[in-house]
Amino acid sequence: MTASPSTATSSRSPFTSADVERVLAELTLEEKASLLSGVDFWRTQPVERDGETLVPSIWVSDGPHGLRKQAEQADHLGLGTSVPATCFPTAAALGSTWNVGLLEEVGAALGRETRDNGVAVLLGPGANIKRDPRCGRNFEYLSEDPVLSGDLAAALIRGIQSEGVGTSLKHFAVNNQENDRMRVSAEVDERTLREVYLASFERAVAGGDPWTLMCSYNKVNGVYASNHRSLLTDVLRKQWGWDGLVMSDWGAVRDRVAGVAAGLDLEMPSSNGRTDAEVVAAVRDGRLAEADVDTAVRRLLTLVAKADDGVARLGGAADPSASFDAHHALARRAAAAGSVLLRNEPVPAAGEDGADNAPLLPLSSAEGLVVVGEFARTPRYQGAGSSQVNPHRLDTALDALAEAFGAPVPFAPGFAIAEGPATESSEEELVAEAVELARGARTVLVYLGLPAAAESEGFDRTDIDLPADQLRLLAALAEVNPRLAVVLSNGSVVSVSQWQHLAPAVLEAWLGGQAGAAGVVDVLTGRVSPSGRLGETIPLRLQDVPSFGHFPGALGTVHYGEGLYVGYRGYDLRDAPVAYPFGFGLSYTTFAIEDVAASVSGSGADVRVAVTARVTNTGSTAGTEVVQVYVGDPASLVDRPERELKAFASVELAPGESREVSFDLDSRALAYWNPVLGRWTVEGGEFLVSVGSSSRDLAATVSVQVEGEDVSAPLTPLSTVGELRANPVGAAVVEPFLARLDDGFLAMIDDIPLTVVESFGMLPLEGGLSGLLERANAARR
C-alpha cells in the first residue's frame, strides 16, 4: 500500500509527459505488467525503486453525479461510507435539462470536489442508451437518444476535466440492462450498433475527449467488452481517433491477456498479482507481444502525467467544504432545470367559479396548502449502487416549503417507506389521516415515487408502475379534493396513464440530488419557470415499449429485436399513442417557433444543412424553450426512422422576447451506417427537416434536396439483376434483352443473382459475367 496521492505528490517530483518514454524504457516486464492492474480497490499500481517513486499511484473514484471516495471498507456497490460530497441531480434529471452550458457548470463543480479530495479520475459520466424503462441503472444514464445523450455527456466531461482531473466515460458498450449484466451477450445488428448505441459514445468522445473510458461487463455479439478488439481498438482508436486509456469495470475482466491484445489497458481493481503474472507468462511464451504491453503502459503513464499536470496547474488537495455552499446552490438550480412539468390543468377551488380559472401551478400562496407523502419528509434523491453519494447536506420538501412561505405546511405521510421514520400505523390509518388533512384544503401537494428498493444498480424492474399503496392513497385523496398536484421522485419512467386524470398537475422531478427538494419547490412556487424536457418517452403501457418483447433476454443472450427503433423511433414507426413524447415539457409561459428555414451546401460526405428558426416568448412570464431539430429521409433505399433528433438548443427568453436560433448540421445528420460499405453514407434525394418543441410537436417541416454519394456496393456474382440494371454499364448491356418482359416477370428477374442468370443462360453476356462486372465496377470509380 502506498500513501494517498496528496501525500505522495508532496515528496516527489511531478511526473510529466516528458517522463513517459524514459520511464517506459527503464521498466522491467514484470513492472510493466504490474502497472496494468490496480494496487487496491481504487488506486493504480506505483513503481518504486530504492525509496524513489518511479511511477506514482493515482486515485480513481466513483461518480457520476457526485464523488464517492471511500477511505475504508472499499467496495463497488455503495455499501461502505464515503467522504462528504455534493450529491448533484442524477443523470435522469440532468438529461431532462437539455442544457449543455448548465451541465458544463455541474461538471466543473464535480471536478473541483474530485481534485480537492486528491482523486485523479471521476468514474463517469454514463452514456448508455435508455433502451427500456425497466433498466435498473437508467437513473445514471441521460437519454434514449444518442444525440442528446452524447452531447450532454460531452458537456459533463468538458466541465470535469477543466478542473485538471479526468473522467471515465462508461459503460462501453451496449450495457442497457442490469439483469445478468456480467455475462449476457447483447446481440445487436451493425446498423443499430453504430447509429444508436455507439453513436452516443462517439459524440461524447468527439465533444469531450475523456481521459479514460470504462468497458462494460457484458458481451457484445458474443465477445466480452473487456477483450473486444473491434470496439476497443478498431472503432475507438482507429476510426474515432481517440488516444486515451481504457479501464475495465470492476471485475469485468475475463481474459487479461486477450484484453491487453484487444486494447484494454487497465484492469480494476487489483487482482493481487494473479493477472499480472498471466501477462508476463504470455509475453515470455510468445502468446502476447510485448509491444502490446508497452502500448497499454504508455497510456497508463500518460494518464498519470495528466493527473500530475492537473495538480501542478490548479493546485493539490484543498478543503472540499470550502465550495459546498456554492455547489449546493448549483445543485438546486440544476434540479429545478431538470424537473419536467407534465400536466397543469385549471381546477376551481371549492366555492369558486371555474370560469377563467388559472392552472393549478404555480402555487400563489400557502393558504389552504397541505402536503401528503412520505417523500416530502424523507426525500428519494439518488439511486442505489456504485453511484451512491454521501451528501454534506440534504434538503427536504417540508423544510423548503416552510422557507418559501415563512411557516410550516401541514403534512401527513400517507404511506410508509423503508427509509422513512418507523411507524406502527397501518396503511389504512395513514391513508385516513391524509384524507382528513386533504379534505377542505385549497391545494394538496402529493409526493409520490419509487422507493429505493425498487430500482438500483444490479437488478432491473419488472414493471413501471408506482407502488400500489401510493395509488390507493392518490385515489382516496381525489375523492375528497380535486386540486391535487403530484410530485414524482423516480430514477426511470413510471406509468402515469392509469392515475394522472386524478391529478390536474404532475411534476416529474426524477432523483434530483441533495438540493432536489428545494429545486422542486422553486418550480412549484413559480420562482423558476419549469424548463425540463423529457429525455425519454413515457409510454401508455409497458407493453407499448419497443423493446418489450426483447428485454431482458434469456439463456445468456438478449436480442435487440427492435433494431433502430429505440424509444420515440419505435413509437413513431407504429404511430403508437404515448402518455408523453420525447422532448415534451410544459412551462408557465408559452412559446412560438416560426420562420423555420433550411438551406443545403456541399454534397455527399461534405454536405451541410443550415437551419434557422425564430422562437418567441408569447406569454407574460420569463421562461426557457428547448428548440429541437429532427431529420427524416422519407424515400430512403434502407429502413430508417421517421425522424431523428439531430440538434437542440435551450433558449431563455423574457416575456415578449424573440430570438433567432441557428443550427449547422453536418453530413452525419443525414447519413446512415452502410454495413456493406463499412462506412457512413449520405443518400441523395429529399430530406425533411422539422423544428419543434418535442418529437410530436413540430412547428414546421422544411423539405431540402441533397446531392448524395454513390451508395451502391461493388457488383459481385451474387448481385442481383436489379442491382446490375442500376449501374449504367450494366444497364446498357442487359436492358435490350429485358425490354420484352412484362412488369411482373421483370420484377422476378430483378431479384435473381447474376450467377444464377449466367448458369441458366438467361442473358447473353459478351465476355462473360466476370468481364461485365469488372467494366461495371470500373464505371463506379
VOGU-3710 file (C-alpha; in Angstrom, 3 decimals, decimal comma):
1> mtaspstats> 0,000/0,000/0,000  1,247/3,467/-0,829  0,498/6,888/0,531  -2,508/8,761/-0,750  -1,925/10,831/-3,908  -1,970/14,098/-1,990  0,791/12,828/0,294  2,809/11,263/-2,489  2,889/14,394/-4,626  4,434/16,409/-1,795
11> srspftsadv> 7,534/14,175/-1,526  8,438/13,622/-5,147  8,963/15,497/-8,379  5,911/15,780/-10,608  5,533/13,046/-13,215  5,230/14,784/-16,599  4,575/13,802/-20,189  8,331/14,183/-20,793  8,899/11,271/-18,381  6,659/8,782/-20,163
21> ervlaeltle> 9,039/7,345/-22,771  12,075/7,479/-20,472  10,321/5,601/-17,692  8,779/3,112/-20,108  12,237/2,221/-21,375  13,515/1,657/-17,807  10,705/-0,655/-16,670  11,103/-4,409/-16,461  8,460/-6,636/-17,992  7,202/-7,504/-14,521
31> ekasllsgvd> 6,897/-3,810/-13,612  5,063/-3,078/-16,840  2,582/-5,863/-16,177  2,022/-4,664/-12,624  1,011/-1,217/-13,870  -1,850/-2,721/-15,848  -3,936/-3,533/-12,773  -4,762/-1,697/-9,573  -2,777/-1,839/-6,359  -6,015/-1,985/-4,388
41> fwrtqpverd> -9,680/-1,157/-4,913  -9,342/2,457/-6,009  -5,680/3,132/-6,825  -3,326/2,314/-9,646  -0,091/0,458/-9,005  3,028/2,536/-8,293  6,581/1,534/-9,155  9,195/2,295/-6,515  12,937/1,587/-6,506  15,339/2,251/-3,686
51> getlvpsiwv> 12,930/4,584/-1,971  12,327/6,572/-5,155  8,924/6,716/-6,817  9,469/5,921/-10,481  5,726/5,819/-11,275  3,302/7,338/-8,761  -0,066/5,866/-7,903  -3,235/7,800/-8,715  -6,668/7,500/-7,169  -9,878/6,918/-9,118
61> sdgphglrkq> -13,328/7,109/-7,584  -16,959/6,524/-8,423  -19,259/9,216/-9,811  -21,012/10,300/-11,911  -23,357/12,763/-10,110  -21,084/13,194/-7,099  -17,773/11,992/-5,737  -17,914/8,681/-3,865  -14,427/8,417/-2,450  -14,138/5,624/0,072
71> aeqadhlglg> -11,334/5,721/2,601  -12,145/2,476/4,380  -14,220/-0,648/3,649  -13,813/-0,169/-0,085  -16,482/-1,689/-2,297  -18,090/-1,079/-5,644  -21,751/-1,247/-4,642  -22,120/1,752/-2,350  -22,130/-0,280/0,843  -19,224/1,460/2,589
81> tsvpatcfpt> -19,172/5,035/3,823  -17,626/7,668/1,563  -16,398/11,197/2,175  -18,989/14,005/2,281  -19,567/15,451/-1,185  -22,198/17,321/-3,151  -24,840/14,976/-4,486  -25,902/16,621/-7,730  -29,039/15,543/-9,612  -28,723/12,130/-11,214
91> aaalgstwnv> -28,347/11,785/-14,970  -32,089/11,177/-15,309  -32,647/14,750/-14,118  -29,591/16,277/-15,788  -30,624/14,704/-19,087  -34,005/16,409/-18,808  -32,396/19,853/-18,681  -31,305/19,671/-22,351  -28,881/22,377/-21,238  -25,268/21,939/-22,356
101> glleevgaal> -23,993/25,034/-20,538  -25,558/24,020/-17,250  -24,049/20,545/-17,444  -20,614/22,045/-18,030  -21,121/24,063/-14,821  -22,122/20,931/-12,920  -19,143/19,105/-14,390  -16,740/21,829/-13,258  -18,120/21,624/-9,703  -17,702/17,833/-9,755
111> gretrdngva> -14,155/18,324/-10,986  -13,296/20,734/-8,174  -14,529/18,369/-5,472  -12,722/15,477/-7,130  -9,408/17,357/-7,224  -9,880/18,733/-3,707  -10,127/15,156/-2,446  -6,898/14,073/-4,146  -8,694/11,957/-6,753  -7,347/11,908/-10,327
121> vllgpganik> -10,260/10,349/-12,249  -14,010/10,516/-11,599  -15,726/7,424/-12,976  -18,424/8,831/-15,230  -20,488/10,052/-16,954  -22,651/7,245/-18,317  -23,597/7,439/-21,998  -25,576/4,223/-22,366  -28,905/4,490/-24,138  -32,121/4,048/-22,172
131> rdprcgrnfe> -33,333/1,141/-24,255  -36,043/0,015/-21,833  -37,556/1,857/-18,846  -37,094/-1,232/-16,660  -33,290/-0,986/-16,660  -32,309/-0,641/-13,013  -29,494/1,777/-13,787  -31,407/4,206/-16,001  -31,055/6,900/-13,347  -27,334/7,011/-14,258
141> ylsedpvlsg> -27,971/7,461/-17,978  -29,051/10,584/-19,836  -31,455/9,709/-22,634  -32,982/7,253/-25,072  -31,450/9,300/-27,910  -27,735/9,282/-28,851  -27,534/12,959/-29,855  -28,944/14,219/-26,561  -27,034/11,634/-24,523  -23,744/12,184/-26,322
151> dlaaalirgi> -23,836/15,974/-26,274  -24,746/16,186/-22,590  -22,133/13,583/-21,637  -19,544/15,609/-23,565  -20,552/18,727/-21,611  -20,056/16,953/-18,289  -16,677/15,645/-19,444  -15,512/19,101/-20,522  -16,599/20,586/-17,208  -14,966/17,945/-15,027
161> qsegvgtslk> -11,706/17,896/-16,973  -11,475/21,693/-16,976  -10,539/21,274/-13,308  -7,492/19,146/-14,021  -8,993/15,739/-13,300  -10,067/13,033/-15,679  -13,309/11,269/-16,459  -14,126/7,694/-17,402  -16,915/7,581/-19,951  -18,939/4,412/-19,309
171> hfavnnqend> -20,080/1,668/-19,871  -18,676/0,829/-23,311  -20,735/-0,681/-24,832  -24,344/-1,872/-25,143  -24,863/-2,104/-21,379  -28,602/-1,471/-21,275  -29,764/-3,808/-18,534  -28,665/-4,990/-15,116  -30,132/-8,492/-15,301  -27,249/-10,923/-15,952
181> rmrvsaevde> -25,102/-7,895/-16,860  -21,808/-9,656/-16,093  -22,384/-12,486/-18,579  -25,150/-11,651/-21,025  -24,391/-11,277/-24,716  -26,092/-8,244/-26,273  -26,877/-9,288/-29,842  -27,148/-6,155/-31,981  -27,068/-5,730/-35,755  -24,344/-3,462/-37,106
191> rtlrevylas> -26,542/-0,546/-38,183  -28,271/-0,390/-34,823  -24,955/-0,654/-33,008  -23,454/2,219/-34,976  -26,467/4,513/-35,284  -27,813/4,215/-31,741  -25,609/2,579/-29,120  -22,113/3,550/-30,279  -23,271/6,940/-31,579  -23,868/8,185/-28,034
201> feravaggdp> -20,283/7,350/-27,068  -18,894/8,682/-30,338  -20,426/12,126/-29,748  -19,209/12,141/-26,148  -15,683/11,195/-27,215  -15,606/13,755/-30,026  -17,094/16,546/-27,929  -15,418/15,811/-24,596  -12,219/13,806/-25,200  -12,369/11,911/-21,884
211> wtlmcsynkv> -9,059/10,885/-20,348  -10,327/7,343/-19,874  -13,167/5,100/-20,944  -14,614/2,184/-18,989  -15,635/-1,015/-20,723  -18,815/-2,787/-19,727  -19,259/-6,234/-18,178  -21,366/-7,790/-20,895  -20,543/-9,459/-24,163  -21,267/-7,640/-27,419
221> ngvyasnhrs> -22,283/-10,093/-30,116  -20,620/-12,931/-28,258  -17,346/-11,234/-27,248  -16,771/-9,746/-23,800  -16,390/-5,975/-23,998  -13,155/-6,204/-21,986  -11,436/-8,074/-24,814  -13,410/-6,836/-27,816  -10,723/-5,702/-30,249  -13,221/-4,385/-32,785
231> lltdvlrkqw> -14,670/-1,988/-30,206  -11,580/-1,087/-28,170  -9,083/-0,715/-30,992  -10,692/-0,652/-34,439  -13,647/1,597/-33,605  -12,482/3,581/-30,592  -8,850/4,218/-31,520  -8,530/3,783/-35,280  -11,879/5,092/-36,506  -12,695/7,674/-33,842
241> gwdglvmsdw> -9,071/8,739/-33,336  -9,242/8,649/-29,539  -5,958/8,000/-27,708  -6,935/7,693/-24,039  -6,827/4,792/-21,584  -9,440/2,046/-21,414  -10,072/0,588/-17,969  -12,308/-2,280/-17,013  -15,428/-2,053/-14,950  -14,711/-3,530/-11,526
251> gavrdrvagv> -14,447/-7,287/-12,019  -15,232/-7,199/-15,749  -12,028/-8,867/-16,992  -12,437/-12,462/-18,140  -9,156/-12,907/-20,021  -6,448/-10,397/-19,105  -4,044/-11,465/-21,851  -6,709/-11,216/-24,548  -7,728/-7,867/-23,087  -4,249/-6,372/-23,453
261> aagldlemps> -4,085/-7,543/-27,062  -7,546/-6,134/-27,746  -6,877/-2,685/-26,294  -7,849/-2,914/-22,614  -5,156/-1,047/-20,705  -6,053/-1,163/-17,014  -7,782/-3,883/-15,020  -9,563/-2,688/-11,892  -9,480/-3,446/-9,055  -6,312/-5,284/-8,054
271> sngrtdaevv> -6,032/-8,956/-8,905  -3,313/-9,339/-6,251  -0,774/-10,049/-8,947  -2,562/-13,047/-10,485  -3,309/-11,500/-13,881  -0,005/-9,594/-13,876  1,733/-12,966/-13,846  -0,503/-14,158/-16,679  0,584/-11,195/-18,810  4,262/-11,840/-18,107
281> aavrdgrlae> 3,916/-15,535/-18,918  2,083/-14,776/-22,157  4,871/-12,448/-23,309  7,542/-14,981/-22,322  5,976/-17,789/-24,338  5,070/-15,638/-27,349  1,291/-15,562/-26,948  1,325/-11,793/-26,349  3,531/-9,204/-27,997  5,485/-7,041/-25,566
291> advdtavrrl> 4,701/-4,149/-27,901  1,029/-4,508/-26,893  2,036/-4,337/-23,236  4,155/-1,243/-23,951  1,182/0,427/-25,656  -1,024/-0,141/-22,621  1,675/1,009/-20,192  2,291/4,125/-22,274  -1,383/5,038/-21,948  -1,266/4,453/-18,186
301> ltlvakaddg> 1,837/6,614/-17,810  0,227/9,341/-19,926  -2,778/9,299/-17,603  -0,526/9,640/-14,556  1,236/12,588/-16,211  -2,105/14,289/-16,910  -3,133/13,825/-13,284  0,102/15,358/-12,005  -0,209/18,193/-14,500  -3,679/18,999/-13,170
311> varlggaadp> -2,336/19,220/-9,625  0,597/21,356/-10,743  -1,569/23,812/-12,718  -4,599/24,094/-10,478  -3,353/23,137/-7,038  -3,434/19,993/-4,965  -5,902/18,786/-2,394  -7,808/21,582/-0,662  -10,641/21,750/1,831  -13,626/20,369/-0,122
321> sasfdahhal> -16,095/22,056/2,229  -14,982/25,483/1,016  -17,161/25,210/-2,078  -20,041/23,190/-0,608  -22,469/26,130/-0,292  -21,913/27,274/-3,867  -22,209/23,727/-5,164  -25,419/23,178/-3,210  -26,888/26,261/-4,859  -25,822/24,941/-8,272
331> arraaaagsv> -27,331/21,540/-7,487  -30,597/23,295/-6,580  -30,603/25,196/-9,874  -29,869/22,025/-11,827  -32,648/20,108/-10,043  -35,150/22,819/-10,940  -33,964/22,838/-14,558  -34,368/19,062/-14,825  -37,910/18,949/-13,423  -40,462/18,305/-16,166
341> llrnepvpaa> -43,982/19,700/-15,827  -46,140/17,034/-17,463  -49,593/18,324/-16,638  -51,051/21,600/-15,342  -54,796/21,921/-15,710  -57,121/24,576/-14,261  -59,318/23,350/-11,402  -61,561/25,722/-9,416  -61,204/25,775/-5,659  -64,208/24,930/-3,503
351> gedgadnapl> -66,797/27,689/-3,674  -65,110/29,455/-6,625  -66,416/29,938/-10,131  -64,443/27,808/-12,569  -64,583/30,383/-15,374  -61,136/31,738/-16,356  -59,559/29,735/-13,570  -55,758/29,591/-13,701  -53,792/26,334/-13,901  -53,107/24,693/-10,561
361> lplssaeglv> -49,416/25,632/-10,633  -47,565/27,733/-9,695  -48,692/27,991/-6,094  -49,696/31,559/-5,312  -49,528/31,220/-1,525  -49,503/28,734/1,328  -53,132/29,476/2,164  -55,006/26,188/2,324  -51,930/24,243/1,182  -51,245/20,804/2,644
371> vvgefartpr> -48,618/18,180/1,837  -49,090/14,416/1,661  -46,473/11,754/1,006  -43,516/10,412/2,968  -41,084/11,540/0,256  -41,771/15,145/1,304  -40,185/14,327/4,652  -37,801/11,550/3,594  -36,574/12,503/0,122  -35,662/9,958/-2,525
381> yqgagssqvn> -32,848/11,872/-4,179  -30,372/9,360/-5,678  -30,118/5,776/-6,851  -28,502/2,843/-5,122  -25,237/1,129/-6,001  -21,829/2,411/-7,005  -23,014/5,987/-7,569  -24,389/6,459/-4,057  -23,021/9,731/-2,662  -22,705/10,758/0,977
391> phrldtalda> -24,254/14,260/0,788  -22,881/17,000/3,009  -26,399/18,400/3,260  -29,895/17,226/2,345  -32,950/19,391/1,704  -36,483/18,178/2,342  -39,650/19,441/0,717  -41,214/20,300/4,082  -38,249/22,483/5,029  -38,098/24,107/1,584
401> laeafgapvp> -41,831/24,894/1,624  -41,577/26,332/5,122  -38,705/28,526/3,973  -40,588/29,629/0,860  -43,800/30,543/2,707  -42,402/31,562/6,077  -44,235/28,903/8,064  -44,570/25,102/8,194  -47,107/23,483/5,891  -49,483/20,840/7,317
411> fapgfaiaeg> -48,269/17,337/6,483  -49,367/13,700/6,550  -47,091/10,856/5,380  -49,875/8,896/3,645  -47,669/5,830/3,202  -44,544/4,318/4,722  -41,179/3,571/3,124  -38,282/1,563/4,483  -36,043/4,640/4,576  -38,580/6,772/6,462
421> patesseeel> -39,362/7,066/10,169  -40,574/3,886/11,787  -44,342/3,841/12,252  -46,794/1,470/13,834  -49,687/2,887/11,842  -51,303/0,631/9,278  -51,732/1,586/5,624  -55,410/2,290/6,269  -54,590/4,595/9,178  -52,014/6,515/7,152
431> vaeavelarg> -54,463/6,976/4,279  -57,274/8,033/6,618  -55,035/10,648/8,239  -54,004/12,012/4,833  -57,597/12,118/3,549  -58,716/14,047/6,610  -55,922/16,560/6,095  -56,769/16,965/2,400  -60,500/17,362/2,988  -61,336/21,014/2,531
441> artvlvylgl> -57,766/22,097/1,712  -57,314/24,528/-1,138  -54,433/22,587/-2,733  -52,798/19,244/-1,925  -49,193/18,583/-2,852  -48,763/14,810/-3,139  -45,213/13,445/-3,127  -45,103/10,010/-4,781  -42,401/7,883/-6,362  -40,361/4,731/-6,305
451> paaaesegfd> -38,749/3,575/-3,051  -35,027/2,873/-3,109  -35,597/-0,882/-3,105  -37,486/-0,638/-6,419  -34,564/0,446/-8,615  -30,818/0,081/-8,307  -27,646/-0,992/-9,961  -27,609/-4,783/-10,046  -31,194/-5,603/-10,968  -33,955/-4,481/-13,311
461> rtdidlpadq> -37,549/-3,605/-12,599  -40,308/-5,923/-13,710  -42,906/-3,183/-14,207  -43,129/0,612/-14,499  -45,934/1,182/-12,010  -45,993/3,263/-8,868  -46,378/1,182/-5,695  -49,952/0,010/-5,136  -50,254/1,673/-1,725  -49,406/5,044/-3,255
471> lrllaalaev> -52,021/4,600/-5,974  -54,659/3,734/-3,383  -53,682/6,845/-1,434  -53,986/9,056/-4,515  -57,431/7,655/-5,352  -58,625/8,279/-1,802  -57,340/11,863/-1,864  -59,042/12,549/-5,199  -62,386/11,548/-3,718  -62,256/14,439/-1,229
481> nprlavvlsn> -60,252/17,064/-3,112  -59,839/17,610/-6,876  -56,934/20,063/-6,527  -54,034/17,603/-6,392  -50,506/18,347/-7,612  -48,317/15,235/-7,787  -44,524/15,457/-7,490  -42,741/12,308/-8,677  -39,397/11,003/-7,405  -38,042/8,163/-9,530
491> gsvvsvsqwq> -34,912/7,283/-11,452  -36,648/5,963/-14,538  -40,009/6,292/-16,221  -43,148/5,390/-14,313  -46,535/4,895/-15,901  -48,941/7,815/-15,394  -51,833/6,836/-17,650  -53,789/4,914/-15,025  -53,869/7,736/-12,472  -52,942/11,146/-13,913
501> hlapavleaw> -56,607/12,048/-14,518  -56,878/12,288/-10,717  -54,203/14,995/-10,532  -54,578/18,238/-12,501  -50,853/18,892/-12,075  -47,960/16,405/-12,376  -44,298/17,355/-11,990  -41,668/14,743/-12,836  -38,740/15,573/-10,534  -36,671/12,397/-11,091
511> lggqagaagv> -33,921/11,860/-8,493  -32,811/15,434/-8,018  -29,852/15,140/-5,659  -29,323/16,692/-2,263  -30,928/20,031/-3,248  -33,651/18,454/-5,353  -36,434/19,113/-2,850  -35,660/22,844/-2,775  -35,254/22,981/-6,553  -38,701/21,436/-6,966
521> vdvltgrvsp> -40,206/23,986/-4,556  -38,655/26,723/-6,705  -40,673/25,347/-9,617  -43,855/24,745/-7,629  -43,891/28,316/-6,328  -43,042/29,938/-9,659  -39,657/31,214/-8,556  -38,402/29,200/-11,526  -40,500/28,531/-14,615  -40,279/24,837/-15,494
531> sgrlgetipl> -37,915/24,225/-18,395  -37,245/20,477/-18,204  -37,994/18,333/-21,232  -38,273/14,566/-21,350  -35,112/12,754/-22,387  -37,181/9,566/-22,676  -40,699/8,761/-23,803  -43,352/7,973/-21,207  -45,471/5,142/-22,669  -49,120/4,483/-22,003
541> rlqdvpsfgh> -48,278/0,907/-21,028  -45,163/-1,155/-20,539  -46,365/-3,394/-23,374  -46,048/-0,444/-25,775  -42,303/-0,072/-25,196  -40,478/-1,038/-28,439  -38,119/-3,380/-26,581  -40,912/-5,031/-24,559  -40,666/-8,452/-26,217  -36,864/-8,419/-26,280
551> fpgalgtvhy> -35,929/-7,487/-22,691  -34,012/-8,731/-20,741  -33,404/-11,876/-22,758  -32,780/-15,404/-21,522  -30,204/-18,177/-21,520  -27,314/-15,723/-21,576  -28,450/-13,745/-24,618  -30,543/-10,634/-25,204  -31,596/-9,909/-28,796  -32,092/-6,251/-29,696
561> geglyvgyrg> -35,010/-7,212/-31,874  -36,420/-3,697/-32,138  -33,284/-2,688/-34,019  -33,059/1,021/-34,753  -36,473/1,641/-33,266  -35,479/2,536/-29,718  -37,647/4,942/-27,745  -39,526/7,538/-29,780  -38,319/5,981/-33,046  -40,290/2,830/-32,223
571> ydlrdapvay> -43,465/4,650/-31,210  -43,318/6,705/-34,404  -42,806/3,562/-36,510  -46,129/2,177/-35,244  -47,807/5,575/-34,951  -48,464/4,480/-31,379  -50,004/6,871/-28,854  -47,860/7,701/-25,828  -48,545/9,342/-22,496  -45,875/11,991/-23,135
581> pfgfglsytt> -43,496/12,134/-26,095  -39,739/12,512/-26,145  -38,764/16,163/-25,714  -42,053/17,163/-24,042  -42,355/19,590/-21,148  -44,720/22,389/-20,125  -43,839/25,870/-18,925  -45,596/28,669/-17,044  -45,357/30,707/-20,213  -45,965/29,999/-23,907
591> faiedvaasv> -43,676/29,989/-26,926  -43,960/30,256/-30,678  -41,448/28,764/-33,109  -41,710/30,422/-36,515  -39,789/31,292/-39,687  -38,201/27,858/-39,963  -35,793/27,647/-42,885  -33,152/25,225/-44,116  -30,542/25,517/-46,853  -28,067/22,989/-48,246
601> sgsgadvrva> -24,431/23,481/-49,165  -21,987/20,930/-50,470  -22,787/17,356/-51,395  -22,191/13,783/-50,356  -19,900/13,372/-47,376  -19,293/17,158/-47,359  -22,941/18,213/-47,311  -24,160/20,644/-44,644  -27,628/21,911/-43,825  -28,054/25,313/-42,191
611> vtarvtntgs> -31,267/25,513/-40,156  -32,718/28,688/-38,662  -35,878/29,431/-36,686  -37,287/32,260/-34,619  -38,512/31,477/-31,117  -40,639/33,942/-29,175  -41,886/34,001/-25,599  -45,549/34,800/-26,197  -46,534/34,699/-22,527  -46,185/37,000/-19,547
621> tagtevvqvy> -43,507/35,073/-17,639  -39,814/34,568/-18,320  -39,047/31,037/-19,387  -36,875/28,659/-21,385  -37,844/26,869/-24,567  -35,888/23,910/-25,912  -35,811/24,117/-29,705  -35,400/20,663/-31,226  -34,342/19,783/-34,784  -35,347/16,448/-36,316
631> vgdpaslvdr> -34,361/14,978/-39,684  -36,100/12,310/-41,741  -35,412/10,624/-45,086  -38,862/9,732/-46,452  -37,733/7,805/-49,544  -34,585/6,054/-48,409  -33,375/2,857/-50,002  -32,889/1,455/-46,487  -35,135/1,244/-43,466  -34,880/4,494/-41,471
641> perelkafas> -36,831/6,036/-38,569  -39,474/8,588/-39,466  -37,472/11,321/-37,769  -34,418/11,538/-35,529  -33,139/14,276/-33,235  -30,064/15,925/-34,735  -29,653/19,199/-32,800  -31,188/21,196/-29,959  -30,796/24,487/-28,103  -32,035/25,733/-24,745
651> velapgesre> -33,191/29,348/-25,187  -34,031/31,580/-22,220  -36,429/34,414/-23,063  -38,067/37,301/-21,260  -41,789/37,925/-21,859  -42,253/39,107/-25,437  -38,604/38,491/-26,319  -37,793/36,887/-29,657  -34,549/35,322/-30,810  -33,277/33,603/-33,916
661> vsfdldsral> -31,576/30,262/-33,333  -29,382/28,557/-35,884  -28,040/25,045/-36,310  -25,304/23,729/-38,595  -25,971/20,091/-39,452  -23,106/18,141/-40,974  -23,353/15,067/-43,163  -23,732/12,728/-40,181  -27,131/14,286/-39,502  -28,257/12,861/-42,844
671> aywnpvlgrw> -26,186/9,691/-43,039  -26,862/6,071/-42,195  -24,322/3,345/-41,475  -23,848/1,156/-44,544  -22,674/-2,273/-43,325  -21,837/-3,381/-46,853  -19,525/-0,433/-47,484  -18,473/-0,292/-43,824  -18,934/3,482/-43,539  -21,412/6,307/-43,098
681> tveggeflvs> -23,196/7,170/-46,347  -25,415/10,046/-47,454  -28,146/9,034/-49,823  -29,286/11,666/-52,280  -32,810/12,997/-52,609  -35,353/14,652/-50,343  -34,816/15,116/-46,606  -37,360/16,572/-44,197  -36,058/18,966/-41,536  -38,530/19,548/-38,708
691> vgsssrdlaa> -38,240/22,045/-35,862  -40,409/21,952/-32,766  -40,703/21,539/-29,019  -40,982/17,732/-28,891  -40,766/14,762/-31,222  -44,519/15,094/-31,782  -44,978/18,852/-31,535  -43,322/20,160/-34,673  -43,822/23,809/-35,537  -42,732/23,394/-39,158
701> tvsvqveged> -41,191/20,918/-41,562  -38,995/22,016/-44,476  -38,044/19,856/-47,450  -34,486/20,054/-48,784  -32,841/18,319/-51,716  -29,446/16,734/-51,135  -26,925/15,533/-53,677  -25,768/12,283/-52,168  -22,964/9,802/-52,615  -22,825/6,697/-54,738
711> vsapltplst> -24,116/4,272/-52,123  -24,180/1,250/-54,381  -21,998/-1,670/-53,389  -19,441/-3,179/-55,777  -21,125/-5,716/-58,041  -20,328/-9,377/-57,449  -21,670/-12,629/-58,922  -24,219/-12,627/-56,087  -25,500/-9,172/-57,003  -28,978/-9,205/-58,500
721> vgelranpvg> -30,121/-8,290/-61,990  -31,846/-5,261/-60,477  -28,558/-4,097/-58,936  -26,809/-4,583/-62,284  -29,515/-2,508/-64,016  -28,839/0,343/-61,569  -25,288/0,524/-62,936  -25,018/2,480/-66,225  -22,617/-0,005/-67,841  -24,685/-2,970/-66,698
731> aavvepflar> -27,942/-1,361/-67,770  -26,636/-0,723/-71,268  -25,777/-4,412/-71,630  -28,905/-6,074/-70,242  -31,760/-3,637/-70,909  -32,193/-4,651/-74,583  -32,769/-8,243/-73,501  -35,237/-7,295/-70,763  -37,347/-4,833/-72,705  -39,709/-7,565/-73,966
741> lddgflamid> -40,579/-8,774/-70,442  -43,787/-7,764/-68,705  -43,541/-5,959/-65,366  -44,364/-8,994/-63,249  -41,718/-11,213/-64,826  -39,197/-8,366/-64,772  -39,725/-7,935/-61,023  -38,938/-11,600/-60,538  -35,843/-11,433/-62,750  -34,621/-8,346/-60,913
751> dipltvvesf> -34,299/-10,360/-57,706  -32,225/-13,218/-59,172  -28,443/-13,280/-58,518  -26,309/-12,789/-61,603  -24,503/-16,100/-61,145  -27,858/-17,886/-61,439  -28,778/-15,882/-64,516  -25,465/-16,824/-66,104  -25,832/-20,512/-65,261  -29,356/-20,561/-66,727
761> gmlpleggls> -28,186/-18,835/-69,911  -30,966/-16,294/-69,457  -28,866/-13,360/-70,702  -26,158/-13,474/-73,379  -23,271/-11,760/-71,588  -20,493/-10,997/-74,060  -17,120/-11,626/-72,461  -18,767/-13,475/-69,605  -20,088/-12,284/-66,265  -16,672/-11,573/-64,760
771> glleranaar> -15,794/-9,192/-67,598  -19,093/-7,345/-67,278  -18,675/-6,960/-63,533  -15,157/-5,615/-63,994  -16,344/-2,985/-66,504  -19,373/-2,061/-64,370  -17,326/-1,643/-61,197  -14,745/0,444/-63,049  -17,549/2,819/-64,028  -18,445/3,263/-60,330
781> r> -14,953/4,539/-59,593
//
